[in-house]
Amino acid sequence: MKQATGALLSKKHKEILELWIAQQLKDVSLRDDLMTNEDLRHESEELLHALLDGIKKDNFSDIDAPEFDKALEVLAGLSVSRAAQGYSPRETGTFVISLKEALYQVLEKEIGDPAVLYKESQKVGKLIDQLAIYTFESFIRGREDVILRQTSEISEISTPVIQVWDGILALPIIGTLDSARTQVVMESLLMRIVETESSIAILDISGVPAVDSLVAQHLMKTVSATRLMGAECIISGIRPEIAQTVVHLGIDLSQINTKASLAHALRFAFKMLKIEVKKIDR
């Protein structure tokens, strides 16, 4: 073959792009609900341009070489973006793998020798496979980042610190209380104690599915941190099954004020602050 494959494909940039886009538009799995045809063309053109620049030196085996930096950057950005948009790993990987067919068609048209065609097609195919694997890896990292961010946001949302009265804060805890969650709870509660100058904090655990020794330890840490800030802590939402579990595990909560419900805890807090609330007949 007189001309290097990298240079040959670079000259056929427009033809490859049109073949690739036409193939993607015919695919029944195309997510036109997540991306317009214009966006698809833009992403395809950006990746193809970076890829063809990378193979100008006829390197089809080492994607870690400097000439592929731009292509890998484009793939990483594309993968993270699609992970956030709701694409599946298969759909994202298929976008890259589908480029193979367009490249094969151009090679078949330009190379007459079957042996040379086979050899060059193998090189191109292996390169696209490497890029597809890189895409999967980038997609997974992007999806993990999305999950971690959502988990953090959900954790913050599910631990709101509410000022129910002057000097009284309430923190309803919903879901499992683990070490990471306990840290968020303590930070949120302590910051609000300082902001509101509250002297009583009510931890309502009626939304906690079960209390074991580990959860109890986390609660004790939160109570201790609250007391260090000069506020008293009341734990409410002690259901009968939780009370039985606490007794069975031998967990000592005798030094902590505990109440069956948030309403009981609030009434107890009023007594501690010598506040009297009366119902007025109108």
Secondary structure as UniProt FT lines:
FT   HELIX           5..11
FT   HELIX           13..26
FT   TURN            28..29
FT   TURN            32..34
FT   HELIX           37..54
FT   TURN            55..57
FT   TURN            63..64
FT   HELIX           66..68
FT   HELIX           69..85
FT   HELIX           89..97
FT   HELIX           99..110
FT   HELIX           114..157
FT   STRAND          162..165
FT   TURN            166..167
FT   STRAND          168..174
FT   HELIX           179..196
FT   STRAND          200..207
FT   HELIX           213..228
FT   TURN            229..230
FT   STRAND          232..236
FT   HELIX           240..249
FT   TURN            254..255
FT   STRAND          257..259
FT   HELIX           262..272
FT   TURN            273..274
//
